[in-house]
Amino acid sequence: MTAEQTTTRGTRMATLRGRVQQLLAFASLVLIFVFFSVASPNFLTFSNVTGILLSTAVVGLLALGVTFIIITGGIDLSIGTGMTLVAVMAGVFIVYNGLPLPLGVALAVLFGAVIGATNGFFVAVLKIPSFIATLAMMMAAEGLALVISNARPIYFSNVEGYSHIALGALIPGVPNAILVFFGMALLGWFILTKTIIGRYTFAIGSNEEATALSGVNVTKWTIIIYSVAGIFTGVAGVVLSSRLNSAQPALGMGYELEAIAAVVIGGTSLQGGKGSIIGTVIGALIMGTLINGLRIMSIPQEWPQLAVGAVILVAVYLDILRRRRS
């Protein structure tokens, strides 16, 4: 079997097995939305729906990137602190070094790709399990962010236009962060479904050994896949720092768990070989809607996290059942 046949077969199988959970996830999102709309008159308002989308944007961007890695059968625990390090580097490029805004943003996003490529090198070349490699990167990124910033926030107050990246409104009433999220989701969907990177992502996750035997350079493509995921982390770092109008070096820990949860809820299998960008977007929206709805109903803040945890367990268990049947 040729490499092209192997990758095409892997993609088709992953798409077929993912459709059912995508539909279930979307139905769950609709039901949650309807429930809170009925339960609280303050839920179904334009400002609140916009708030849900805005709060979902950063976690959603991280989730888009880690979708690629989880489909390969890996995991990335460094995306939260990596995002923070990117935000700090944006401050270094733009505030400290005075680079033009577009160049500074581009370099910050590319720095995210470097973080991803480094993770990919550890996993593909050094053969370190992705859990350990990205755990080490998570700690290293957190430390670097604190060292580079001297453990102090870097403010973009004097940088004209930086806050507009997230909070400006090309469409009246809709913050740009939402447009960035859906724009990157469209890009992620295109890469995953229409390019060779996406085909090899599914192939590596379905059967890495068979993919290598079919002539694919698994080492090279794993590094590329992690680099692509790093770009999404880079964009998330820029959006977060733009929204806060500052780079907060102590922020970031915990975002990786929310992003991974969104991916799992959206139907991507933690065992690899199956997943979709559409499912991840739905998963991120489910989390954002659930947390927002419970808060609007004045539910204590501990309960939303408990509810999200329960949803994750159900999503993983359904994936296990599907795997057993197949």
N, C-alpha and C positions, 0 to 999 in steps of 0.2 A: 504494500500500500504506500502510495506517495505521500509526501508531506502535505500537499494540497488536499488530498482525499482525507487524510487524518484530521486536519484542522476543520475542513468543511463538515465532516461527520460529527465532530465534537460540538461545533456550533449549533448544528441542527438539533442534536439531542438535548443540549442545554436549553435551547429556545423552547422546544416542545415541553420539557418537564417544568419549565418556569411559568408557563402561561396560566396554569391553574392557580398557583399561589399569587400571581399578580392580580388575577381577578378577585381572589379572596381578600387580598390586601386592600384593593380598591373598594370593594364592598364594605370592608371594615371601616375605611376612612369615611365613606358616605354615611354609614350608620352612626359613627361617633359624631360626625358633624350635625346630623339631624337630631341626635339625642341632646346635644348641648344647645342647639338652636331652640328646642322646645323647653329645655330646663331653665334657660336663662335668656331673658330678653336682651341682655347686653352682649350676647355672643355674636349674633348674626348682624353685625354692623360693619360698615366698610372699614372703619378705623381699626376694629378688632381683627378682622380678617387680614388686613394689611400688617398688623402687628404680629400675627401668627407667622406670616410669610417672612417678615423681617427677622424674627427670632429664629426661624428655621434656616435662614440662608447660610450662616457660618458652619453649623453642624452639617447641613446638607452638602456644602462644598467639600468638606472633609470626607463625608460618606461617599461622594461620587468617586473620589480618588481611591479610597480603600476598597471600593467594590472590585476594581481591577485586581488588587492583590489577593483578596479573599477568593476570587474566582480561580486564581492560580493554585489555591490550596494553602496560601500563606496568611499572615496576619501582620498588621502594622500598628504597634502601640505607640509609635513616636509622633503620630500626626498632630496631637494636641500641643505638645511642647515644641514640635517642629514648626507649627503655625506661629507660636509665640516668638521663636527665634527669627522667623521670617519677618515678623512685625518689627522686631528690634533692628534687624538689618535694614529694613526700609527706613527706619529712623536714622541709622548710621549713614546711609547713602544720601538721603534727602536733607535731613536736618544738620547733621554733623559735617558732611562733605559738600553740601550745597548743590548736589546734582539736580538737573531739571527733573520735574515731577514725572514725566513719562519714562525717562531713562531710569530713575530711581525705582519706580514701580516694576519696570521690566527686569531689572537686576534682582530685585527682591523675589519675584516669581521664579526666576532662574535659580536663585539660591535654594528655593524649595525643591527644584528639580535635582540639584546637587545632593541635598539630603536624601532624596529618594534613590538616586543612583548609588550613594554610599551604602544604603540599606541593601540594595540589590547586589552590590559587590560582596557584602558580607554573606548574603544568603546563597548566591549563585557560584561565587568563586571560592570563598572560604568554607562553604558548606555549613555555616552556622544556622541552626533552626531559626526561622523567622521570628518566633516568639522571643528568643533570647537576643537576637541581633537588634530587633527594634526596641526591646526593653532597654538595652544598653544605649541605643540612640536617644530614647526618651529621656534618660537621665543626663546624657551628655548635652542634649539640646537645652534642657532646663538650666544646667550649669553654665553653658556658654551664653545664654540669654542674660543671665544675672551678671556674669563677668563683663561682657561687652558693654552692658548698660550701667555698670557700677551699681546694680541692684536698684536703679532709679528709673521711673517712667521717662520715656522720651516723648515730648509733646510736639504735635504738628500744628500748634496754634498759629504760627507765623508762616505756615506753608499754604499759600492760597490754592484752594481747590481740592486739597487732599480729603477733607471730610465729605466733599461732594461725590467721591467715588462710591460711597455707601449710602449717604443720606441725601444726595441730590435727587432730583426728580425729572428725568427726561420725559416721563409720562406723568402728568400732574397727579399728585396724590399717591404715587407709587415710588417708594425709595429705590434708588439704583441698585442696592444690594440684591433686591428681588430679581431684577433683570439680569444681574451678573450670575445669580444662582441658576436661573432657567437657561441662560445662554450657555453656561458651562455644562449644564445637563444635556443640552442639545449637542454640544461638542463631544461630551463623553459618550453619548449614544452613537454618534457617527463613528468615533474611533473604535468602539466595542463591536459594532455590527457591520461596518462597511470597510474596515481596513485590515491589513495583515496583522497589525498589533492585536486587534480584537480576536482574530482567528487563532493566533498563537496563545493568547491568554486562556481561551477555553481549552485548547489542546493540552497545554501544560497542566492545567487543573484537572482535566479528565484522566490523563495518563502521561506523566512526565517521561517515563522510560520509553514508552512507545513513540512519543513525539521525537525524542532524541534519536531513536533507531530509524525513524523515517527520514532523517537527514536535517532536522531543524537544530540550529545552534541554540540550545536551551539556555545556556549561560548568558549569551548576548541578549536574547530576547527577555529574559527575566530582569536583567539590569534596565533594559528599555522600559519595561512595564512598570517597574518601581519608579523610574524617572518620571513617567507620565503621571503616576499617582502623586509624585512630589510637586508637580505643577499645580494640581488642584489644592494641595496644602499651601503652596505659595500664594495662590489667589485668595484662599481663606484668610491667610495672615494679613494680606493687604486690606481686605474687606473689614476684618475685625478691628484693625488699628484705625481704619478710616472711620468706622462707626463710633469708636471711643475717642477719636481724634488724638490718640496717644498709643504708644507701645508699652504695654504693661508686662514687664519681664517675669512677674510671678504668676501670670495668668496662663492657662492652657491645660493644666493637669485635669483630667476628667473628660475633656472634650472627645478624646479618642474612644471612650466607652460609649458615649452617646452616638457617635458616628457609626461605630461597629453595630450597635443596637439597631440603628436605622437600616443598615444594610441587611441584617438578618431578618428583621420584620418584613422587609421588601422582597424576601424570597431567595436571596443569595445563600447558597449552601456553604457552611463553614468547612465542609469537606472538599470544596473546590469543584470546578467543572460546570457550575450552573449559577446563573445570576443575570441581572439586567439593570440598566441605568433607570429605566422607568420604574421598576420595583423599588429601587433605592430612593427615588424622589417620593414615591408614595409612602415608603417607610418613614422618611424624614418628616413628611407632613402629618402622618399619624401621630408621631411623637410630639410634634409641636402643637397639634390640635388637642391632643389628650391633656398635655400639661397646662395649656392655656385654659381649656374648658374647666378643669378641676379648680384652677385658681380663681376663675371668675365666679365659681359657685362657692367660694370661700372655704374650700377644703384645705385643711392643714397641709403645709408644704411637704410633709413626709409622704403623704398618700400618693401624689403624682409619681414619685419615684418608684413606689411600690407597684403602682399600676403598670408603669413601663416595664418593670422587671417581670411582671406576670405575663405581659404581652410577648416579651422576648422568649420566655420559657415555652409558651404555646407555639410560637413560630418555629423554634428549634425542634420541638417535639413533632410538629407536622412534617418538617423536613426529614426527620429520622424515619417516620412512617412511610414517606414516599420512597426513601432509599431502600427500605426493606422490601416494599412491593416490587420495585424495579429490579 
